Each structure stands twice: as structure tokens, then as C-alpha cells.
Amino acid sequence: MGIGSGIALFVIGAILVFALNIDTGGYVDLDLIGYILMGAGVVVFLISLIFMMRNRRTETVDRTAVDPATGERVTRRSIRDNEPLA
């Protein structure tokens, strides 16, 4: 589940609460189900944002080689920062 799932749950809950006016005979309270879905959507959305922000990674690659012309040892370092929100 991700951000899209949280938004979808919230929208479905809002439709049940505010747009539908169906009489189910007292067995099912669509307003309560809608509010529960809206709350679940907000929780899923926030949890997805927290996991996305924590998923920052830094990748470091060191390469060592010998320069054929001078015989010196050469080290090249590559740093890549994978930030999803940047």
C-alpha cells in the first residue's frame, strides 16, 4: 500500500459519507464505514510518507587502478545520494 492507496481509501470514504444517501434498512451504517475508510486512508498516507522519507540511501563506490603511464595507484570515489523527494 502506498500514497495512492491512502488517497483512494480517503476518497471512497468521503463518497460514502457525503455523496451517497442510501437506506440499508438499519443493518449497515454507510456514514460510519465512510469515516472509518477516511481515517484509514489518512493513516496509510502518513505511514507511506514516513517510509518514503526514511528510504534515503547513499551509495559509495571506490575503484582502485594502476596508471600505466606513471605506475601510480589511482583511486576514484563515486558517491550517489538517492533521495526520493529531491
Secondary structure as GFF3:
##gff-version 3
##sequence-region A 1 86
A	DSSP	alpha_helix	3	14	.	.	.	ID=ss1
A	DSSP	pi_helix	15	19	.	.	.	ID=ss2
A	DSSP	alpha_helix	30	54	.	.	.	ID=ss3
A	DSSP	beta_strand	57	66	.	.	.	ID=ss4
A	DSSP	beta_strand	73	82	.	.	.	ID=ss5
###
